[in-house]
């Protein structure tokens, strides 16, 4: 198990060493979403970290347009890579460029996509000199276990840090919207509330790369640390860039080393943000999909015939027959279940095909025209009665 964290100032180096941080992430302003380090600071921090015996990783995690990419490459070429042991990257174009123009090991960021095993395996097979992959926090415990059993590359996960909810490349907080007037060194912070619900205090940050919104609560898996250790995850990342590293890192290290309920309760009580486990227990982000569907017209296979494609009041109904086993017959009774949940039974007194020819029956795939029925609308489900 290896602890990984972000290095932004020299004073953190001694704290990192005391708390057994083995790998530090250095984030240049022009290459990273939340980075603040100038070129000079980037070199200085990497040099000092290597003196301390820490592994140094250069982060390039922005997703780029072609114009952004060219600017990033121009900046990247100024960096002395001899100070770095590996490069952490996300954008496919940046990955390709690094493979062609450097000899450094690559740490692949898969935090914002590829949450299935096939996608992860495809990325792993396509990246040369791959040192490790960084998994999404949206992988549940079950999915973590399953994915880890299918791959052989070392894995890193975030165990403590903020949760990014939303990103836009646009400058949403600046009063002056003209990009040529915006300061590339700007760092604007604000709090946002939802107008449609009771959620509030979303942290919003705008910088050179766009606007980022974070959940008011932070991800914390410290109370599940023993389970995570048993999974043989190589690296645990701790992100305290927005908090006091000196105050909280020793507490976090203590919990990781020897978790106990008293220290855990003290930590939660003293930490300035509320903590959640995110998707660790289960990823139920799709649970609302069913609620987005109209349950009144969800298909019930028994006696299901099809649906209403068009309805002209007082003139006709157009139906599509979807059943592979049942037929719609002239003179039969059918039941309509409307989008509002109303059920209407009617006799088929007219039955025509799409060429307006009178027919006796219709089967799977046919589009037919029948007599109008009051209160029946488009998307109503049709059943034999």
SVG drawing of the C-alpha trace seen along z (x, -y; Angstrom):
<svg xmlns="http://www.w3.org/2000/svg" viewBox="-68 -43 86 59">
<polyline fill="none" stroke="black" stroke-width="0.4" points="0.0,0.0 1.3,-3.4 0.0,-6.8 -0.2,-9.5 -0.9,-13.2 -0.5,-16.6 2.5,-18.8 1.9,-22.5 4.4,-24.0 7.8,-23.0 6.6,-23.1 4.5,-20.0 7.5,-17.9 8.4,-17.3 4.8,-16.5 4.7,-14.1 7.9,-12.4 6.7,-12.0 3.4,-10.5 4.9,-8.1 3.6,-9.7 5.6,-7.9 4.5,-9.6 3.7,-13.3 1.7,-14.8 2.9,-18.1 0.4,-20.2 1.5,-22.9 -1.0,-25.7 -1.2,-25.3 -1.5,-21.5 -3.9,-20.7 -7.4,-21.4 -6.7,-22.5 -3.0,-23.3 -1.4,-26.5 2.3,-25.9 4.3,-28.1 7.0,-26.6 9.6,-27.7 7.6,-26.3 7.1,-23.0 10.8,-22.5 11.5,-23.6 8.9,-21.4 10.0,-18.3 13.7,-18.9 13.0,-19.3 10.8,-16.2 13.4,-14.1 15.9,-15.2 13.5,-14.0 13.3,-10.6 9.8,-11.0 8.6,-9.7 7.6,-12.7 4.7,-12.6 4.0,-15.4 0.2,-15.8 -1.3,-16.7 -5.0,-16.1 -6.9,-18.8 -9.1,-17.7 -8.3,-19.9 -9.4,-21.3 -6.8,-21.4 -5.9,-25.0 -5.6,-24.1 -3.5,-21.1 -1.0,-23.1 -0.7,-25.6 -0.2,-22.7 2.5,-21.1 4.3,-24.4 4.3,-24.7 5.1,-21.0 8.3,-21.3 9.7,-23.8 9.5,-21.3 12.7,-19.5 11.5,-15.9 14.6,-14.7 12.9,-15.9 10.0,-13.5 9.6,-9.8 6.3,-9.4 3.6,-11.4 -0.1,-11.3 -2.4,-12.0 -6.1,-11.8 -6.6,-13.3 -6.2,-10.7 -4.3,-13.2 -1.9,-14.0 -1.4,-10.2 -0.4,-9.7 1.9,-12.7 3.6,-11.6 4.1,-8.1 5.8,-9.5 7.8,-12.3 9.0,-11.0 10.3,-7.8 8.5,-8.2 6.1,-5.7 2.5,-6.7 -0.2,-6.8 -3.5,-6.7 -6.5,-8.7 -9.8,-6.9 -11.7,-8.8 -14.2,-10.5 -15.1,-7.7 -14.7,-4.0 -16.4,-2.5 -16.8,0.9 -14.3,3.7 -14.1,3.9 -13.4,0.2 -10.7,0.3 -9.1,3.3 -9.1,1.5 -7.4,-1.5 -4.8,0.6 -3.9,2.5 -3.6,-0.7 -1.2,-2.6 2.5,-1.9 4.7,-2.1 1.6,-2.0 2.6,-2.2 -0.8,-2.3 -4.4,-3.3 -6.5,-5.7 -10.0,-4.4 -13.2,-6.4 -14.8,-7.0 -18.1,-5.8 -17.0,-2.2 -18.7,-0.4 -17.0,2.1 -18.5,5.0 -17.3,3.4 -13.9,2.7 -13.5,6.4 -14.7,7.6 -12.5,5.2 -9.4,5.9 -9.8,9.6 -9.7,9.0 -6.7,6.7 -3.0,7.0 -2.0,3.3 -1.5,1.5 -4.5,-0.6 -5.0,-3.9 -8.2,-5.2 -9.1,-8.4 -9.9,-7.7 -10.1,-11.2 -10.9,-14.4 -13.5,-16.6 -16.0,-15.2 -16.3,-17.0 -19.9,-17.2 -19.7,-19.4 -17.2,-20.9 -17.6,-23.5 -14.7,-25.0 -16.7,-28.3 -15.9,-31.0 -19.2,-31.0 -18.2,-33.3 -16.3,-36.1 -18.2,-39.3 -16.2,-40.0 -17.1,-37.1 -14.6,-38.1 -11.8,-35.5 -9.2,-38.0 -9.9,-40.1 -9.7,-37.2 -6.6,-36.8 -5.0,-33.4 -3.9,-33.3 -7.4,-33.9 -8.8,-31.7 -12.3,-32.6 -14.3,-30.8 -18.0,-31.0 -20.8,-29.1 -23.9,-28.0 -27.4,-26.9 -30.0,-25.0 -33.1,-26.9 -35.0,-23.7 -34.3,-21.9 -32.9,-22.2 -29.3,-21.5 -26.9,-24.4 -23.3,-25.3 -21.9,-23.8 -18.3,-24.9 -17.6,-26.5 -14.1,-27.4 -13.3,-29.2 -9.7,-29.2 -7.9,-29.3 -9.4,-25.9 -13.1,-26.6 -15.6,-26.3 -15.7,-23.4 -18.5,-22.6 -18.0,-20.3 -20.3,-18.5 -20.7,-20.1 -19.6,-16.8 -16.3,-15.1 -15.5,-11.5 -14.0,-9.6 -13.4,-5.8 -11.2,-5.8 -13.8,-3.6 -13.5,-1.1 -9.7,-1.1 -9.3,2.5 -11.6,3.7 -9.6,1.7 -6.3,3.1 -7.6,6.6 -8.3,5.8 -4.6,5.3 -5.1,1.8 -1.6,0.4 -2.2,-3.3 -4.5,-5.4 -4.7,-9.1 -5.3,-11.8 -6.4,-15.2 -6.0,-17.9 -5.2,-20.9 -8.2,-22.8 -7.6,-21.8 -4.8,-21.9 -2.3,-19.2 -0.4,-19.7 -3.6,-19.3 -5.4,-16.4 -2.8,-14.2 -1.4,-12.8 -4.9,-11.9 -5.6,-10.3 -2.4,-8.3 -3.2,-7.0 -6.6,-5.8 -5.1,-4.1 -2.4,-2.4 -4.7,-1.3 -8.3,-2.1 -10.4,-2.4 -13.8,-3.9 -12.7,-6.5 -10.1,-8.2 -12.7,-7.9 -15.4,-9.7 -12.9,-12.4 -11.8,-12.9 -15.3,-13.3 -16.1,-15.7 -13.1,-17.9 -13.1,-17.8 -14.7,-21.0 -16.7,-19.2 -19.3,-16.5 -18.1,-13.2 -19.7,-10.5 -18.7,-7.2 -19.9,-8.1 -20.7,-5.1 -18.6,-2.6 -21.5,-0.7 -23.5,-0.6 -23.7,-2.8 -27.4,-3.6 -27.0,-6.5 -29.4,-4.8 -32.1,-4.2 -34.0,-7.3 -34.2,-6.1 -37.4,-4.2 -38.9,-7.3 -38.2,-9.1 -40.3,-6.6 -44.1,-6.8 -45.1,-3.7 -48.6,-3.9 -47.5,-2.8 -44.7,-0.4 -45.2,2.8 -46.9,5.8 -46.2,8.8 -49.5,10.6 -52.0,9.8 -49.8,6.9 -50.5,6.0 -48.6,2.7 -48.9,-1.0 -50.7,-4.1 -48.5,-6.0 -51.0,-8.7 -54.5,-9.8 -56.8,-12.2 -59.9,-12.9 -63.1,-11.7 -61.3,-10.3 -58.8,-7.5 -56.1,-5.8 -52.9,-4.5 -51.4,-1.5 -48.2,0.5 -48.5,4.2 -45.5,5.2 -46.6,8.6 -44.9,11.6 -47.6,14.0 -50.9,12.1 -52.9,10.7 -55.3,7.7 -58.6,8.9 -61.5,7.1 -64.4,7.2 -62.2,8.0 -62.2,6.0 -59.0,4.2 -58.0,2.3 -56.0,-0.9 -53.9,-2.0 -53.3,-5.8 -50.3,-7.8 -52.4,-9.1 -53.2,-5.6 -56.8,-5.5 -58.0,-2.2 -60.5,-2.3 -62.0,0.8 -63.2,0.6 -64.4,2.8 -62.5,2.7 -65.1,1.6 -62.7,0.5 -59.3,2.1 -57.2,0.8 -53.5,1.3 -51.1,-1.6 -52.4,-1.6 -55.9,-2.3 -57.1,1.1 -59.7,3.0 -58.2,6.1 -59.4,8.8 -56.3,9.0 -52.8,7.7 -49.7,9.2 -46.2,8.3 -44.7,5.2 -47.9,4.0 -49.0,0.4 -52.8,0.2 -55.6,-2.3 -58.6,-1.7 -61.7,-3.5 -61.2,-6.5 -61.6,-6.0 -62.2,-8.9 -59.5,-9.7 -56.9,-7.6 -53.7,-9.4 -50.3,-8.8 -48.1,-6.4 -51.1,-4.6 -50.4,-0.8 -52.7,1.6 -53.8,5.0 -56.2,7.8 -59.3,7.8"/>
</svg>
